[in-house]
Amino acid sequence: MRVAFLALLLGLFFLACDDESGIKPPTHVSGFTGTITFSGAWPEDTDQIRLAAALRFPPSTIADILLGDALPTGVDSIRYTFYTDPVVLQAIGVVWKEKGQAWDATNIIGYYFPTENHLSPGVVTVSRKDEMVQEIDILCDLTKVKRRVNSAIGGMLRVQGAWPPGVSKVVVAASTAPLLPTSLLDLFFSFPIDAGFDSTRYIIPVQPGTYKLVAALVIEEGKSIGLESIKGAYYNFSGIKISNPETIKLDVDLNLIFPAATRRSGQEQELPGALTATSRRGE
């Protein structure tokens, strides 16, 4: 899962050039190419879209992102070419920008998904300086654009157990799916939180709607994100209702449960390996 998600590009977007030249082709020709197809109607408040590629997923710094040129809007599909040196890219997505607003790091409207698993973006490997990887096709859903709002979901994260080796970050995601999410596009993400805390607060900017699932995912070095990354979750059939762009719910608390020993009063106790989670109110 990715988280979307990625959800982290904000500083880079402020630095991005707004002219049409963008990234120049290198003297050698390597990178990837494909077709971007759009479903749904183009919002009237569309300003720009750009292709973004992540060296790590989810990215945690500006250096983890390669940003492409501004792409045409108001079309059904686009053929694109993205030039890069040999590299392994952990995720590729299309970012939407609203008129009159700054770039929103979470505003992903489509990812490259090479399989039926839409909770984990596809990896693209450019191996040589003369390699142009073909058919990196992306389907974008224009109903997934995120407009500037003040609404949010948040709460406390508390850890039970010992942090496993290799865990670097935690992200919290809220889902608009009626049951379990089937795509990263169903998710809204918090900013990444450094691992190692005993307790901390999180907040997720969300659009108005009903959110039945809020989940904390751990990011482990060398592992892709999926359902097994969830270490704490809140689920309610009625859901958390964000009724308008000013609604804020900051009482959805989560316990991160790790199947490892924890120390209490100088003695070791084994925690259960099964996933558990709690929430205060939040409905």
C-alpha positions in Angstrom: 0.0 0.0 0.0 1.2 3.5 -0.7 0.4 4.8 0.4 -0.4 7.4 -2.5 -0.2 8.5 -1.4 3.1 9.4 -1.4 1.7 10.9 -0.9 5.7 14.5 0.4 6.5 16.3 -2.9 5.5 19.7 -1.6 8.9 21.2 -1.2 10.0 20.0 -4.6 6.9 21.4 -6.3 7.7 24.9 -5.0 11.1 24.5 -6.6 9.8 23.2 -9.8 10.1 25.2 -13.0 6.8 26.3 -14.5 8.0 26.7 -18.1 7.4 24.0 -20.7 11.0 23.0 -21.1 11.1 21.0 -17.8 13.6 18.2 -17.7 15.9 18.3 -20.8 16.7 15.0 -22.6 20.2 13.8 -21.7 22.8 13.3 -24.4 22.1 9.6 -24.2 18.5 8.5 -24.5 17.3 6.5 -21.6 14.1 6.6 -19.5 10.6 5.3 -19.9 7.6 6.0 -22.0 3.9 5.2 -22.2 0.3 6.4 -22.4 -1.6 8.3 -19.7 -5.4 7.8 -20.0 -8.0 9.9 -18.1 -11.4 8.8 -16.9 -14.0 11.2 -15.7 -14.5 14.9 -16.6 -11.7 17.4 -16.3 -12.4 19.8 -13.4 -12.8 23.4 -14.4 -10.3 24.4 -11.7 -7.5 22.2 -13.2 -4.2 24.2 -13.4 -1.5 21.6 -14.3 -0.6 18.0 -14.1 2.9 16.5 -13.9 4.5 13.1 -13.9 6.4 12.3 -10.7 8.7 9.3 -10.1 9.9 8.1 -6.7 13.3 6.7 -5.9 11.8 5.4 -2.7 8.2 4.7 -1.9 6.9 6.4 0.0 9.4 9.3 -0.5 10.6 11.0 2.6 12.7 13.8 1.2 12.8 16.0 -1.9 15.8 14.1 -3.2 13.6 10.9 -3.5 11.5 12.5 -6.3 12.1 13.1 -10.0 9.6 15.6 -11.4 8.6 15.7 -15.1 7.3 18.5 -17.3 3.8 20.0 -17.2 1.6 17.8 -19.4 -1.4 18.7 -21.6 -4.8 19.0 -19.8 -8.4 18.6 -21.1 -7.5 15.5 -23.2 -8.5 11.9 -23.1 -5.0 10.5 -23.3 -1.4 11.5 -23.6 1.7 9.8 -25.0 4.7 10.8 -22.8 8.4 10.2 -22.5 10.3 10.7 -19.3 14.1 11.0 -19.6 16.3 9.7 -16.8 19.7 8.1 -16.2 19.7 4.4 -15.3 17.7 4.1 -12.1 15.3 1.9 -10.2 12.0 3.8 -9.6 9.7 2.5 -6.8 6.6 4.4 -7.9 5.4 6.5 -10.8 2.3 8.7 -10.6 0.5 11.7 -12.0 -0.1 14.8 -9.7 -3.0 17.2 -10.2 -2.8 20.9 -9.3 -5.7 23.2 -8.5 -5.9 26.8 -9.9 -4.9 29.3 -7.4 -3.3 26.8 -5.0 0.2 25.6 -4.4 1.2 22.0 -5.3 -0.4 19.5 -3.0 1.9 16.6 -2.3 -1.0 14.1 -1.9 -2.9 15.0 -5.0 -2.1 11.8 -7.0 -4.8 10.9 -9.6 -3.1 7.9 -11.1 -0.2 5.4 -10.5 1.6 2.9 -12.7 0.1 -0.4 -11.7 1.5 -3.3 -13.8 -0.6 -6.0 -12.0 -4.1 -6.3 -10.5 -2.6 -5.3 -7.1 -3.4 -1.6 -7.0 -2.3 -1.2 -3.4 1.4 -1.4 -4.4 2.8 0.7 -7.3 4.9 -0.9 -10.0 8.7 -0.7 -10.0 10.4 0.6 -13.2 14.0 -0.3 -13.8 16.1 1.7 -16.4 19.2 -0.5 -16.6 21.3 1.2 -19.3 22.0 4.6 -20.8 20.5 3.5 -24.1 17.4 1.9 -22.7 13.9 3.3 -23.1 11.4 1.2 -21.1 8.1 0.9 -22.9 4.5 0.6 -22.0 4.6 2.3 -18.6 0.9 3.1 -18.9 -1.1 5.0 -16.3 -4.8 5.3 -15.8 -5.9 8.5 -14.1 -9.2 9.0 -12.3 -10.2 12.6 -12.4 -12.9 12.1 -9.7 -10.0 11.6 -7.3 -8.7 15.2 -7.4 -8.2 16.8 -4.0 -9.2 20.4 -3.6 -7.9 22.8 -1.0 -9.8 22.1 2.3 -9.2 22.5 6.0 -10.9 19.2 7.0 -8.8 16.5 8.7 -8.7 13.3 10.7 -6.1 12.8 13.4 -5.3 11.3 16.8 -2.7 9.6 18.9 -0.4 6.7 17.8 0.8 4.5 20.7 3.3 1.7 20.4 2.9 -1.7 22.1 6.0 -3.9 21.8 9.4 -3.4 20.4 10.1 -1.7 17.1 11.2 -4.3 14.6 14.6 -3.8 12.9 14.5 -2.0 9.6 11.4 0.1 10.3 12.1 3.7 9.2 8.7 5.5 9.0 5.1 5.3 9.8 2.3 6.7 7.7 -1.4 6.8 8.6 -4.0 6.4 5.9 -7.8 7.0 5.8 -9.9 5.2 3.3 -13.0 6.2 1.4 -13.7 2.6 0.2 -17.0 1.0 1.4 -15.1 -2.0 2.8 -11.4 -2.5 2.5 -9.4 -0.3 0.0 -8.5 -1.9 -3.3 -6.4 1.0 -4.6 -4.0 3.6 -3.4 -6.4 6.1 -4.9 -8.9 5.2 -2.2 -6.5 6.5 0.5 -5.5 9.8 2.0 -2.2 9.9 3.8 -0.5 11.7 6.7 3.0 13.0 6.4 5.6 10.2 7.2 6.5 10.0 10.9 10.0 8.8 12.0 9.9 5.4 13.7 11.1 4.9 17.3 8.4 6.8 19.2 6.4 5.6 22.2 3.5 7.8 21.3 2.9 10.7 18.9 0.2 12.6 17.2 -0.8 12.3 13.5 -3.1 14.2 11.2 -4.4 13.4 7.7 -5.8 16.1 5.4 -9.0 14.6 3.9 -11.8 15.7 1.6 -15.4 15.7 2.8 -16.8 12.2 2.9 -17.2 9.1 5.0 -14.1 7.2 6.1 -14.6 3.7 7.5 -11.0 2.7 7.9 -8.0 4.5 9.4 -4.8 2.4 9.4 -1.2 2.9 10.5 1.4 1.4 8.1 5.0 0.8 8.9 7.6 1.3 6.2 10.4 -1.3 6.3 13.7 -1.1 4.4 13.7 -3.4 1.4 10.0 -4.3 1.7 7.0 -3.2 -0.4 4.0 -1.8 1.3 0.9 -3.9 1.5 -1.8 -5.1 3.9 0.8 -6.8 6.0 2.3 -3.3 6.7 -0.8 -2.4 8.8 0.1 -2.5 12.5 -2.9 -0.6 13.9 -6.3 0.1 12.5 -9.7 1.7 13.2 -12.8 0.4 11.4 -16.4 1.3 11.8 -19.3 0.4 9.4 -20.9 3.9 10.1 -17.6 5.6 9.4 -16.1 8.9 10.4 -18.2 11.6 8.7 -16.4 14.6 7.4 -19.4 16.7 6.5 -17.8 19.8 5.1 -14.4 21.3 4.2 -14.0 22.6 7.8 -14.8 19.4 9.7 -11.9 18.2 11.9 -11.9 14.9 13.9 -8.8 14.6 16.1 -9.8 11.8 18.4 -9.1 8.6 16.3 -6.4 6.9 18.3 -4.5 3.9 17.1 -2.3 1.3 18.8 0.6 -0.1 16.8 1.0 -3.7 17.9 4.3 -5.4 17.2 4.7 -9.2 17.8 7.8 -8.9 19.9 8.7 -8.7 23.6 8.2 -5.6 25.6 9.5 -4.8 29.0 7.4 -4.0 32.0 8.8 -3.6 35.5 12.0 -5.2 34.4 10.3 -8.4 33.0 9.7 -9.5 29.5 6.2 -10.1 28.2 5.3 -11.5 24.8 2.7 -9.5 22.9 0.3 -11.4 20.6 1.2 -11.5 17.0 -2.3 -10.7 15.8 -3.2 -7.2 14.6 -5.2 -5.2 17.1 -6.3 -1.6 17.2 -8.4 0.8 19.2 -10.0 4.2 18.7 -11.6 6.8 20.9 -14.9 8.1 19.4 -14.0 9.5 16.0 -17.5 8.6 14.5 
